[in-house]
Structures are given as structure tokens and as C-alpha cells.
Amino acid sequence: MRPDHEIAIIGAGIGGLGTAIALREAGFDDLVILERASDIGGTWRDNTYPGVGVDIPAQAYQFSYELKPDWSRIFAKGAEVKAYVDQVAAHHDLWPLIRLDHEVLARTWDEDAGIWRLAVPGGELTARYVISAIGAFVDPKPTAIEGVETFEGPVLRSASWDHDVDLRDRRVAIVGTGASAVQIVPELADEVARLDVYQRTPIWVAPKPDLPTPRALEALFRRVPRVQQLVRRATTRGTEVILIDLVTDHDRYGWMERGMRRALRDLWYPLQVRDRELRRRLTPDYDFGCKRPAVSNRYLRTFTRDHVELVTDPIARITPRGVAVTRPDGTVQEREVDVLVLATGFRLATDPENYRRTPVRGRDGFDLATFYAQERATSYESVSIPGLPNHFMIFGPYGWTGGTWHQLVETASAHVVRVLQEARRRDRDVVAVRPEAAQRWTRFAVERMGRSLWQQGTCAPARSYYFDHHGDTPFLRPTTAAEAARAAASFPLEDYVYEHSPAAARSAATPMAPSAAG
């Protein structure tokens, strides 16, 4: 059976677009990119909340082959990043490949035909290979707070901000103090009459050296792109050390973690918040890096403003008119508000609930939701999972490598391209990772994680999304980006099995009928 397309990519964010570019560069042209929304961009399409922007330098937040010389600031705002994504799609002529409003509702492997059957709105689409580029943060996490649906005022969510809601001079409550809230809170404080910030776990917030890009530097980047490439590499490596190596290679970088933690606790936090009791409530009691830190020059200071209050009493429930908290003496107190803002996080890529909503069913009854629910997360180089032939992931278990998402996409794409090229060279239409190869690589990743901050540090109070429901930490890859790139270029191709599908085998075994005489 000839499928509709040789390769279907799920998701038109940075991951999906970067993968399509790599595949076409390698000679794979029969592609389709299926996007569930009505525009491309992924995170940068969905997140338009006040203050949204990258929390790493923009020079690191770009593809190595698509440098933008005119980033306006060191830390670019969300609209500028979305414009960069649009520029990438246009420059590489990706729009003819993209189908918007095509959410993949289910993926089902057809063993006999050696294809994937993808349920999409209005029908079915088939592909020989599927590449999942749905990202690390798949869907907003449902708010597990009683009574949210009873609130009578507007409810805003960080991942789907309603800009038609006027917040001027209104009483606003925001639930959550993660990376998104760190950007949202200062912006809201400038506009609202009263702001209550409900904090369950404080977050480490470091200074943000955010300055405009000098015009002279922009001109230099345009004239000598090699200079910008050097800046990109240096910035990316510096980001990787702070966000990745510091955590995964704690044996080596533990001194840096301790130094950064002391500097923040003893210098930066007192400079931002003079009130000792308020500062104590804002200061984490876990190590720096247990959960992703944030950067801001305004977040901590915002709590010193008269109309802003940090609320650390646990939320009992949401009421029609506000938020009820449980006081230390056990009584329940309601705080009335006009608008409720939810910044309560996302379901990660290994959350089984993602695949209960959109099932992925592979060989011999394999079900991805059941696998993630019952088994410890396993993968081969974070790209392949046994039981899913002809299926690859741009971000899988132990997948986040390097300082930026773009590095991860380029590395994972290189892995996928090598496998598909080998299948094409052997004239095989089914490729599957060997279970023993996946077990070997996962065992390596888990053992290397034994050196991590998560295993050696004080992380229990952090309630970090890095830990899954099995207690493992399959978010980051415990190697450097350089090691990951070398692995993508040199992993043994024999770690995969290359086969004919039953249908192809039957076709090859059927002798051709003699042609009729003319």
C-alpha cells in the first residue's frame, strides 16, 4: 500500500519546522506537517501573556543555520520570537507542507501494510513514518483546585491569554509562581488595583542582564556572520552549563550551584526585598537547579509594592467571588477578587494523560499511555521507543540536550535522518529500535543521573516537574550537547532492525506476469 505521505511530522512549532528542514536537506521531500492549531509557532503562538519572552539570551535561541542579526534585546520578547519562527518557515518554503487545524487524534500502526494510520478531523491520513514534534510541554495542566468552574469573573490562563479582558483598576489573583508567573506578575502589578499572588513553592530568581542590542553589533553580525556564529556558540554553551551541566553533572559543578545559591540568598534577594519575613517566604529551601530557575529584575521587588500581596496560605477552594485559603489556625478566609489568573503549569511529554486523549498504539498491542503509566520511561537516545516502528520523537525520555531547544531539534533530527537514510539504502520500509539497545541506553542515562543534583542535592521541597510519577527525572539528557551531537552522528545503525513489511514482502515474492504480445 502506498501511504498518503512518506513522512508525517506532528507539530508546526520549532521542533516540527526544524525537522522538516533537516529531512528536505537530506533528500526526503514527501513530507506533511500536521498542526492542531490555526497557525504555526507552538509555544510562541500560544503564549501571549503580558511580559512573555525567552528566559535565555536570544543569541542562543536560534538555529545554527538561521541566524537573526537584529534581535532587539539580549532577552527577546515573545512576539519577536514568533516572527523569527515565521521567518524560518518562509525562508525554507515550508508553508506548502503545513496543514493547519489538523490535530492528530490517534496514531495506529498497521503491521501488515507497514504504515501509520493517523486519525485527523474529518478522516484518516496515512504515512510510512511518523515524527512526533509535539514539544516538551504538551497541554496546560488542569487546575486541581476545587471550585474553579464556579468563579463568576473572567478566568485567564497563561497559555491562552484573553487580551479583551480589561484589568485596569481591578482586583486580580494569580495562582502559581513558576517561570510564566515570574514574567506575568510584574506586568499585572503595573495595571491592577490589587494583586494577590498565591505561592505554593517559591522559585529561584536570578538577575536578568537584559539590554538592547547595540546597532554597531547588529551591523557587525550582518557584515561578518562568523562573528555572530561564535557569539551563538559561546552563549549556548554558557546557558548549557548553568541550566543543564550544573544539574546533571553535580559532581563537577556542585561548587557552582552552592556559590550561585549563596549569592542569590545573601546578596540578590536582600537587595530586592528588605523585609526579612517577606524575603524568607520568597526564598526557596531547595538547591538552585532542582526546578528550572527564572531571571527577572522586577519580580521580587514587585512584592514590596503596597497593592501586591504574597499569599502562602494553602488554597482551600475557589469561590464564585474569590479565593478561600486555610489560615494557620485552621479557619478558612475568603479573599474577593474580580479576575482569576491561572499559571499552573503543563503536562510534560511523558505524562500518560496526553496519550489517553490522543492514543498512540504500536506493534503487538503496545499503547504509549499504558507504557508511560506503568513502566519507567525508556528510549533510545531519546528518539525511539521499542514497540513503535517507523516512529520517532524530537523530544523523548532523557531528551533535553544543550542550552536551547534549537540544539535539541538539530541533534534529534540528525539521528532520524541517519536511520531513514539507512532504511532507504537497504530498501526496507519498516525500521524499529532493538529493545536491548533502548534498555542499554536508558540504563546509561539513569546511571549518569546518579551524579545529578536531583540525586545528590536537596530537591524534595521543590515539587519540580523534572520528577515524573515514577520518581525518575527523564527530562534532561545527562550529557553535554557536544556528546549528544557526536552520538547522533555515530550511534550504531545496527541498533535498529530494518525489515520489509508483510505487504512489501508478499509483493516482492509475487512473480510478475508475462506481458502480452503486441
C-alpha positions in Angstrom: 0.0 0.0 0.0 1.3 3.4 -0.9 0.6 5.8 2.0 -0.5 9.4 1.5 2.9 10.6 2.5 6.3 9.1 3.3 6.8 11.1 6.4 4.2 12.9 8.7 5.5 15.4 11.2 3.2 16.2 14.1 3.5 19.8 15.2 4.5 23.0 13.5 6.5 24.6 16.2 10.3 25.0 16.3 10.7 21.2 16.5 8.5 20.3 13.6 9.8 23.1 11.3 13.5 22.3 12.1 12.9 18.6 11.5 11.3 19.3 8.1 14.3 21.4 7.1 16.7 18.6 8.1 14.7 16.0 6.2 14.5 18.0 3.0 18.2 18.8 3.1 18.7 15.0 3.2 16.5 14.4 0.2 13.2 13.5 1.8 10.6 15.5 0.0 7.3 13.6 0.6 6.5 15.4 3.9 3.5 16.8 5.6 3.4 18.8 8.8 0.2 18.4 10.8 -0.6 21.2 13.2 -3.6 21.2 15.5 -3.9 25.0 15.7 -4.7 27.6 13.1 -1.2 29.0 13.0 2.4 27.8 13.4 4.8 28.6 16.3 3.9 26.2 19.1 4.8 27.9 22.4 5.3 31.2 20.8 1.9 31.1 19.2 0.0 30.0 22.3 1.8 32.1 25.0 1.0 35.8 24.5 0.6 36.8 28.2 1.9 40.1 29.4 5.7 40.1 29.6 6.2 36.8 27.7 9.7 36.3 26.3 12.7 34.0 26.3 14.4 33.4 29.6 17.8 32.7 28.0 19.7 35.0 25.7 18.2 35.3 22.2 21.6 34.7 20.6 21.4 31.1 21.8 17.7 30.8 20.9 18.1 30.3 17.2 19.1 27.6 14.6 22.7 27.4 13.8 21.8 27.8 10.1 19.3 30.6 10.5 20.9 33.4 12.5 19.0 36.6 13.1 21.4 39.5 13.3 18.9 42.0 14.6 17.5 40.6 17.8 16.3 43.7 19.6 17.4 42.7 23.0 19.5 40.2 24.9 16.3 38.5 26.0 13.8 38.8 23.1 10.1 39.2 23.7 7.6 36.6 22.6 6.3 38.5 19.5 9.8 38.8 18.2 10.4 35.0 18.6 7.1 34.3 16.9 8.3 36.5 14.0 11.5 34.5 13.8 9.6 31.3 13.6 7.5 32.7 10.7 10.7 33.8 9.0 12.2 30.3 9.2 9.0 28.8 7.7 9.0 31.4 4.9 12.7 31.3 4.2 12.7 27.5 3.9 9.5 27.3 1.9 7.7 25.2 4.5 4.2 26.5 4.1 3.2 24.1 1.3 3.9 21.2 3.7 1.8 22.5 6.6 -1.8 21.6 7.2 -3.3 23.8 9.9 -6.3 22.7 12.1 -5.2 19.1 11.7 -4.9 17.7 15.1 -3.7 14.1 15.1 -6.4 12.5 17.3 -4.9 9.0 17.2 -1.9 7.2 15.8 -2.3 3.5 14.9 0.4 1.2 13.5 -0.8 -1.0 10.6 1.6 -4.0 10.9 0.6 -5.6 7.6 1.0 -2.5 5.5 3.9 -1.1 7.4 2.3 2.3 7.7 0.8 4.6 10.4 -2.9 5.5 10.2 -3.4 8.9 11.7 -6.9 10.0 12.7 -7.4 13.7 11.8 -10.5 15.8 11.8 -12.8 14.5 9.0 -10.9 11.4 8.2 -7.6 9.5 8.1 -4.2 10.2 6.8 -1.5 7.6 6.3 2.3 7.8 6.4 5.2 5.4 6.3 7.0 7.3 9.1 5.8 9.5 11.9 7.9 12.0 13.7 6.4 13.5 16.9 7.4 17.1 17.4 4.7 18.0 20.0 7.3 19.6 22.3 8.2 19.1 26.0 5.1 20.9 27.3 2.1 19.4 25.6 -1.1 20.7 27.2 -1.9 23.0 30.1 -2.3 21.0 33.2 -5.9 21.0 34.5 -6.2 23.1 37.7 -6.7 20.7 40.5 -8.3 23.3 42.8 -11.9 22.8 43.9 -14.4 25.3 42.6 -12.5 26.8 39.7 -15.6 26.3 37.4 -17.8 28.3 39.9 -15.8 31.5 39.7 -18.1 34.2 38.3 -15.4 36.6 36.9 -13.0 36.2 34.0 -10.5 33.3 34.2 -7.3 33.9 32.3 -4.7 31.2 31.6 -1.1 31.8 30.8 -1.2 29.6 27.6 -4.4 31.2 26.2 -4.5 34.8 27.4 -7.6 36.7 26.6 -6.4 40.2 25.8 -10.0 41.5 25.6 -10.3 41.4 29.5 -9.6 44.8 30.9 -7.5 44.5 34.1 -7.2 48.2 34.9 -8.1 49.1 38.4 -9.4 45.5 39.1 -8.7 43.1 41.9 -6.7 40.2 40.4 -5.5 36.9 41.9 -2.8 34.8 40.2 -2.2 31.2 41.1 1.3 29.8 40.5 4.8 31.2 40.8 6.7 29.3 38.1 8.6 30.7 35.1 5.5 32.1 33.4 4.3 33.8 36.6 7.7 35.4 37.1 7.1 37.3 33.8 3.4 38.0 34.3 3.3 39.3 37.9 5.4 42.5 37.4 3.3 43.4 34.3 0.0 42.9 36.2 1.2 44.9 39.1 1.6 47.9 36.9 -2.0 47.8 35.8 -4.3 46.4 38.5 -5.7 47.9 41.7 -4.8 44.9 43.9 -2.8 41.8 43.1 -2.8 38.6 45.2 -0.1 36.1 44.2 -0.7 32.6 45.5 2.5 30.7 46.1 2.8 27.0 46.9 6.6 26.8 46.2 9.0 29.7 45.8 11.3 29.9 42.8 14.9 30.9 42.5 15.0 34.2 40.5 18.4 35.4 39.3 19.2 38.9 37.8 18.4 39.4 34.2 21.1 41.3 32.2 18.6 42.5 29.6 19.9 45.3 27.4 19.1 46.5 23.8 21.3 45.1 21.1 23.8 47.9 20.1 23.4 49.0 16.5 27.1 48.6 15.9 26.9 45.0 17.0 24.0 44.3 14.7 25.9 45.8 11.8 28.9 43.6 12.6 26.7 40.5 12.7 25.3 41.4 9.2 28.7 42.0 7.7 30.6 39.1 9.4 28.1 36.3 10.2 31.0 34.2 11.5 31.3 36.6 14.5 27.6 36.0 15.3 28.1 32.3 15.0 30.9 32.5 17.6 28.7 34.5 19.9 25.9 32.0 19.4 28.1 29.1 20.3 29.6 30.8 23.4 26.1 31.9 24.6 24.7 28.5 24.1 27.5 26.8 25.9 27.2 29.2 28.8 23.5 28.6 29.0 24.1 24.9 28.9 26.5 25.0 31.9 24.1 26.9 34.1 20.8 25.1 33.2 22.0 21.6 32.3 25.5 20.7 33.4 25.1 22.3 36.8 22.2 19.8 37.4 23.2 16.7 35.5 27.0 16.8 36.4 26.7 17.9 40.0 29.9 16.1 41.0 31.8 18.5 38.8 29.7 21.7 39.1 28.4 21.4 42.7 30.6 24.2 43.8 29.0 26.5 41.2 25.5 25.6 42.4 26.4 26.3 46.0 28.0 29.6 45.0 25.0 30.8 43.0 22.6 29.8 45.7 24.6 31.8 48.3 24.9 34.8 46.0 21.2 34.9 45.4 20.2 34.2 49.0 22.7 36.6 50.7 23.1 39.3 48.1 20.4 39.5 45.4 17.3 38.7 47.4 18.2 41.2 50.3 18.9 43.8 47.6 15.5 43.2 46.1 13.4 42.7 49.3 14.4 44.4 52.5 11.6 43.0 54.7 13.1 39.8 56.3 9.9 38.0 56.7 8.7 38.6 53.2 12.2 37.7 51.9 12.1 34.4 53.9 8.8 33.4 52.2 10.1 34.2 48.8 13.4 32.3 49.3 13.4 28.6 48.3 14.5 25.9 50.7 15.8 23.7 47.9 19.0 23.8 45.9 19.4 26.0 42.9 18.5 23.9 39.8 16.1 21.5 41.5 13.4 23.1 39.4 14.1 25.4 36.4 15.2 28.8 37.8 14.0 32.1 36.3 15.5 35.5 35.6 13.9 38.9 36.4 14.9 42.3 37.7 11.4 43.1 38.7 9.6 40.0 40.1 11.0 40.0 43.7 10.7 43.8 44.0 7.0 43.6 42.9 6.1 42.1 46.3 7.3 45.2 48.1 4.6 47.3 46.5 1.6 48.3 48.7 -1.1 46.8 46.5 0.7 43.4 45.9 0.4 40.6 48.5 2.2 37.3 48.6 -0.3 34.6 49.8 1.3 31.4 51.1 -1.7 30.0 53.0 -2.9 26.9 51.1 -5.9 27.4 48.8 -8.9 25.6 50.2 -11.1 26.3 47.1 -12.2 28.8 44.6 -15.5 30.5 45.3 -17.8 32.4 43.0 -16.3 35.7 44.1 -12.7 34.9 45.0 -10.2 32.5 46.6 -10.7 30.8 50.0 -7.5 30.0 51.9 -6.9 27.9 55.0 -5.3 30.0 57.7 -2.6 28.6 60.2 -5.3 28.4 62.9 -7.4 26.1 60.6 -10.1 28.7 59.7 -11.0 29.5 56.1 -10.8 33.0 54.8 -12.1 34.3 51.5 -10.3 37.0 49.6 -12.6 38.5 47.0 -11.2 39.2 43.5 -12.6 40.3 40.1 -10.3 38.3 37.8 -8.5 34.9 38.3 -5.3 34.1 36.5 -4.1 30.5 36.3 -0.3 29.9 35.7 -0.3 26.3 37.0 2.0 24.5 34.5 1.8 21.9 31.8 1.6 18.2 31.2 5.0 17.0 30.1 5.7 14.8 27.1 5.9 11.7 29.3 2.6 12.3 31.1 0.3 9.3 30.2 -2.8 11.6 30.1 -1.5 13.2 26.8 -1.8 9.8 25.1 -5.1 8.8 26.7 -6.6 11.9 24.9 -4.7 11.2 21.7 -3.8 7.5 21.7 -0.6 6.0 20.2 -0.9 2.3 19.5 2.0 0.4 18.1 3.2 -3.2 17.5 1.7 -6.2 19.4 -0.7 -4.2 21.4 1.8 -1.5 22.6 0.0 1.5 24.0 2.0 4.6 24.8 -0.3 5.8 27.6 -0.1 2.4 29.3 3.7 2.3 28.8 4.3 5.7 30.4 1.8 4.9 33.2 3.2 1.5 34.2 6.8 1.4 33.0 9.8 3.6 33.8 10.4 5.9 30.8 12.7 4.2 28.3 14.1 5.3 25.0 17.0 5.0 22.6 18.9 8.3 22.5 15.5 9.9 23.5 14.4 9.5 19.8 12.9 6.0 19.6 10.8 3.7 21.8 10.5 -0.1 21.3 7.1 -1.1 20.2 6.7 1.9 17.9 8.2 1.0 14.5 8.7 3.8 12.0 8.1 6.3 14.8 10.5 8.9 16.2 10.4 11.7 18.7 12.2 15.0 18.7 11.8 15.1 22.4 11.6 11.8 24.2 12.7 10.4 27.6 16.0 11.9 28.7 15.8 14.2 25.7 16.6 17.8 26.6 20.1 18.4 25.5 22.1 21.6 25.2 21.3 25.1 26.2 18.4 25.7 23.9 15.5 23.9 22.2 17.1 24.5 18.8 20.2 22.5 19.7 17.9 19.6 20.7 16.0 19.8 17.4 19.1 19.8 15.3 20.6 16.8 17.2 17.4 14.7 17.2 16.8 15.5 13.5 20.3 14.3 12.6 19.5 11.0 14.4 16.3 10.5 12.5 17.9 11.3 9.2 20.6 8.7 9.6 18.0 6.0 10.3 15.8 6.9 7.4 18.8 7.1 5.0 19.9 3.6 6.1 16.4 2.2 5.6 16.3 3.7 2.1 19.8 2.4 1.3 18.7 -1.1 2.3 15.4 -0.8 0.5 13.4 -1.6 3.7 10.1 0.0 4.6 10.0 -0.8 8.4 12.6 0.2 10.9 12.4 -0.5 14.7 14.8 0.1 17.5 16.1 -3.0 19.2 14.7 -3.3 22.8 18.1 -4.3 24.1 19.6 -1.1 22.6 16.9 1.1 24.2 17.4 -0.7 27.6 21.2 -0.2 27.3 21.0 3.5 26.6 18.3 4.1 29.2 20.4 2.3 31.8 23.3 4.5 30.9 21.2 7.7 31.3 19.8 6.5 34.6 23.3 5.7 36.0 24.6 9.0 34.8 21.7 10.7 36.6 23.1 9.3 39.8 25.7 12.1 39.6 22.9 14.7 39.3 21.7 17.4 41.7 18.4 15.6 41.8 20.0 12.5 43.3 22.6 14.2 45.5 21.0 17.6 46.4 18.1 18.8 48.4 15.3 18.7 45.9 12.3 17.2 47.8 10.7 20.6 48.7 10.9 21.8 45.1 7.9 19.9 43.8 9.7 20.0 40.5 8.2 19.0 37.2 11.6 17.3 36.4 10.4 14.4 38.5 7.9 12.1 36.9 5.2 10.0 38.7 7.8 7.1 39.0 10.2 9.4 40.9 12.6 9.4 37.9 14.0 12.5 36.2 13.7 11.8 32.4 13.6 15.4 31.3 17.2 16.2 30.7 19.8 14.2 28.9 22.8 13.6 31.2 25.4 14.5 28.6 26.7 17.7 27.0 25.3 18.9 23.8 28.6 18.1 22.1 28.4 14.5 23.3 24.8 14.2 22.1 25.7 15.6 18.6 28.6 13.0 18.4 26.2 10.3 19.4 23.6 11.3 16.7 26.4 11.2 14.1 27.9 7.9 15.2 25.4 5.6 17.0 25.5 2.0 15.6 22.9 1.8 12.9 22.6 -1.9 13.8 20.8 -0.8 16.9 17.8 -0.7 14.6 16.2 -3.6 12.8 15.4 -2.9 9.1 12.6 -5.1 7.6 10.1 -5.5 4.8 6.5 -5.1 5.9 4.4 -8.2 5.3 2.7 -6.5 2.4 6.0 -5.5 0.8 7.4 -9.0 1.3 4.4 -10.5 -0.4 4.7 -8.1 -3.3 8.4 -8.9 -3.7 7.6 -12.7 -3.7 4.9 -12.4 -6.3 6.3 -13.1 -9.8 5.5 -10.6 -12.5 3.0 -11.8 -15.1 4.4 -12.0 -18.7 3.4 -9.2 -20.8 1.0 -9.8 -23.7 2.4 -10.0 -27.2 1.7 -6.9 -29.3 
